[in-house]
Amino acid sequence: MIQLQNIFLAFGGRVILDGVSWTIRRGMRIGLVGPNGAGKTTLLRLIAGEQPADDGSISYGGFTTGYLKQETQESLTDRTVMDEALDAFSEILTLESREKALLAEMERLDDHESDAYRRAMHRFNDVHEKLLALDVHLIRPRTEAVLTGLGFDPDGLHRSLSTFSGGWRMRVALARLLLTEPDVLLLDEPTNHLDLDSIEWLEDYLKNYPGTVVLVSHDRTFLDRMTTTTAELIGGHLTEYAGNYAFYLNERTIRREHQRAAYVNQQKMIADTERFIERFRYKATKATQVQSRVKQLEKLERVPEPPSDQATISFRFPDPPRSGKVVLELSEFSKTYETENGPIRVFDDAGPLHIERGDKIAMVGRNGAGKSTLARMMLGTEPFDGRRKVGHNVEMTFFAQHQAESLDRSKSALDALRETAPGRSETELRTVLGAFLFRGEDVFKKVAVLSGGERSRLALARTLSSPANLLILDEPTNHLDIQSIEVLTEALRQYTGSFVVVSHDRHFLSEVTGRVWRVEDGVVVDYPGSFREYFARFEEELRARSDAADAGSTAAKSDDARANGVENGVSRGPKSKEQKRREAEERRRRAEDRKKRGGRSVSGLNDYKLRQEYERLEKEIVTAEKTRDRLEAKLADPDTFADPAHGKELYARYEAVQASLSEMYKRWEEAAEEIAERDLG
C-alpha cells in the first residue's frame, strides 16, 4: 500500500495540503474530488513523484505508479501510434531485438562446434525462453486491442503520431499507461478527449484492472460507475467516503449537518461558560467554580466549523428573441474533404434534419465521425453540397474549443466578456465569470497569461452571454469542474431557445437534452427520445458488439431479440419500415467501409457462405494455435539449434504462423461482426 503521512505543501503562501495523511490500498477504486484549484492534480503529481512536498513522507510499499496527465506535450516524433504504445513493453522489445541479433550472429559463425557458436546458442536459448515466459506473441495483439478500444482505426495505428491532435495523442499516452500495468493508476481527467464508445470501453477495461485506480474526473457518470471510494480535497484537508460520487454527495450532506449541529451546540456551551466566568470572575464564593470552568475550556476538544458549501452561483442566458417554429433545416447534404491520400467523404446524401423552436438536441458519435463538421455546416461557415434553410428571426451563436485562440491577449477576462455583453453591470459580469471559475482577482488577469483551459472557459462565457435563440455548443464542459457544469446545466434547463450540444458527458446530456442525433457512417440518425433512452439502447448495442467479437452466434441471437422489438426485457413494439430501411442502409455502409479500409472483407459472401467462413476460420485458428505451441516448445529446446539450418527454419516457420494467426483473428472478428449485423441466428 501507499501511505502519505502529514504531507504539507504550499505555493506562494497558499496552503494546498495541510497535514494530509492517506492510505491507498491494493485494489481500491478511488475518485479524488474537490473544487477547481483545490490541489487534486498537485496531489496526483506528488504521489507520482513529480512534485516534492514541503514536509511529510510517502512510503510506497513496493507499489509502482503510472500517471496520466491532463495535457500531453506537442509531439514531433515520426514514430507510429503502434510503436509509441508498444513502448509499454520496452523490456520485451529489447529482448526481442537481442534474440534477432543472436540469431544473426549464429548464422555468421561457420564452425558450429566452436565455443563461440555454443555460447551464442546458449544465450539465444536463454533469451528465447524469457520471451516465451513473457508471452511475447501477445504484446502486439494486446496493443492493437487497447488502441482500437480507445478509438483508433486500423490505418491510424501505422500513422505518425505527429499527425494527430493533442486529444488523440492523449489516447496513445493512456494506451501505453494501461499496457504498462502499474500497481497504481493515477488518471487525471482520462475521459476529456474520449467519445462515448471509448469511455464505455475504458470503463470495462478498468473494472477488470488488477491494480488500484485513483482518478480525477468531472464526469459524474464515470465517477459513479468506476469508484467505490471518494476522497474529497478541500481547504488543504482530505476526507474519505466509503462509496461512489452519488454516495459521497449524500453522505457529505449528512456529515456536515451533524458536524454543524455539534459545532453550534458547542459554540453555545462555550459562550455560556465564558459568560459565567466573566460574571463571577471576581467573586470569592464562586472562585472554585470559575477555575473549574476555565480548565474545562482549556481541555475542551473543539469541534471544527464545517466547511461551508461554496456560494451558489447562478447564471442566466440573456432573453433570446423569439424565432419561427422551424429554426433550421438541412437536407440532402454531402460533405467531402480532399486530402493528399484522396477524398474523405464525411456525409453522403444525409438528412433531412430539422430543428424546431425549443428543441434541445444532443449530438453524439465517434470522434472523427463529423460532429464538429456538421456543427459548422449548421452555422453556415462550412461549405457543403445540399440545402440549408434558416428559419424566421433566428440568431445563432457557436462555441468550439479553438475559439479560445482568437481572444484579444491584451484584454483582461472582465473586459473580454464585456465586449459580448454590453449593458451588463460589472457585478453581473463578475457573476458570469464566477460561474466559469474566474473568482476574485482572477477577473483582472490578462488573456495572455491564462492557461488553455481558462481561455476555453472565457470563450464559453462570451458565447453564452450573447443574445441568441439557437446555440451550437461543441464540447462546452471539457474545462469545467462539476460545480460549473451544474451551473451550466441549470442555465440550459431554463433557456427558452433551441440548442444542439456536442458532448461526451452522459450526466450532463441526460439532464439538458430531449432528442439525440447520432453521427455515424456518413449519416445522421435522429432518435426522438431522451438521451437516457438513447444511451440505454446504445449500451445494449455495445454489449451485442462485444458478444459478437467473443461469439458471433451469441451476438446474433441478441440482435434477433432487438429486431423483434425486445430490449432489456421490455417490448418496444415492431420496427417501422423506415427503421428497418435505415438499419439496412447502415449495415451496407459499414460493409463498404470495411472494403475501403483494405481489409479482407467477407461482405461479398451470402449468408450461408458467411456462416461457413466463420466456422472454417474458427477451426483454422485452433489448428494454427496448436502448431504455434508445438513450435514454441521446440524453439525452447537447446538441442534445436545444434543444427543451425534447422533452427533457422523452425524460427521462420514460427514467425509465419504468428503472422498468419494475426490475420485469421482479424478475419474471424470481421465475420463475427457481419453475422451480428445481418441478424443471422
Summary of the structure (lengths in Angstrom):
residues: 681
radius of gyration: 30.9
end to end distance: 49.1
largest distance: 112.7
contacts: 2057
relative contact order: 0.08
helix: 52%
strand: 19%
